[in-house]
Amino acid sequence: MTEPPRVLLADDQTLVRTGFRLILGADGIDVVAEATNGAEAVDAVRRTRPDVVLMDIRMPEMDGLEATRRILTGAPGEPRVIMLTTFDLDRYVYAALSAGASGFLLKDVTPEHLASAVRTVRTGDALLAPAITRRLVQRFARHGSDTAALHRDLASLTPRELEVLGLLARGLSNAELATRLHLAEATVKTHVARILAKLGLRDRVQAVIVAYETGLVSAGEAQKDEAR
């Protein structure tokens, strides 16, 4: 991917859109369209085919969550979505991650982090800040809920893959997984790729959600890991 990412900004605040557009432009990232509500965002995605959508959670007419659901239909070539929020523990962010968003950013994000986030998700990686994402999932994940994640069949995973998924959900990076399991990092990447493929998941964010919602990992277990 040698061309700069093409970005759609969806936020009802003009100052936010202007600021983000200037920041991204200074880093060589093209903003191909802007939207002031979710309905405009859905239409703009269809017209401009961006690589990444920066989507505000709370907008008039149609919020960012519903817009994300409509954009991420599973069709080839759909963009990656990064949710924008004022609060890191927002139930709507969690719902958006469950729907397929690749991560989230707080609106006070630094210019460097904003540009890096866009480039990261454009390559297919998840924007996973382990500590914040884990707290988010711990707070809002519910065993026995009706979310699509619970319909995944963990029985399709090997014992090693279940182990990798459990550690991944605790926020470990590939390098940390390799050290913990005494494996090469390339082997860990292969395990992660197989887990995502078997469970039909978009990225690591959804894998974390599945691990909590199916009860593979509990909040208490994650907190013990943090205390080590």
Secondary structure as GFF3:
##gff-version 3
##sequence-region A 1 228
A	DSSP	beta_strand	6	10	.	.	.	ID=ss1
A	DSSP	alpha_helix	14	26	.	.	.	ID=ss2
A	DSSP	beta_strand	30	35	.	.	.	ID=ss3
A	DSSP	alpha_helix	38	48	.	.	.	ID=ss4
A	DSSP	beta_strand	52	56	.	.	.	ID=ss5
A	DSSP	alpha_helix	64	71	.	.	.	ID=ss6
A	DSSP	beta_strand	80	85	.	.	.	ID=ss7
A	DSSP	alpha_helix	91	99	.	.	.	ID=ss8
A	DSSP	beta_strand	103	106	.	.	.	ID=ss9
A	DSSP	alpha_helix	111	122	.	.	.	ID=ss10
A	DSSP	alpha_helix	130	140	.	.	.	ID=ss11
A	DSSP	three_ten_helix	148	151	.	.	.	ID=ss12
A	DSSP	three_ten_helix	154	156	.	.	.	ID=ss13
A	DSSP	alpha_helix	159	169	.	.	.	ID=ss14
A	DSSP	alpha_helix	174	181	.	.	.	ID=ss15
A	DSSP	alpha_helix	185	199	.	.	.	ID=ss16
A	DSSP	alpha_helix	204	213	.	.	.	ID=ss17
A	DSSP	alpha_helix	219	227	.	.	.	ID=ss18
###
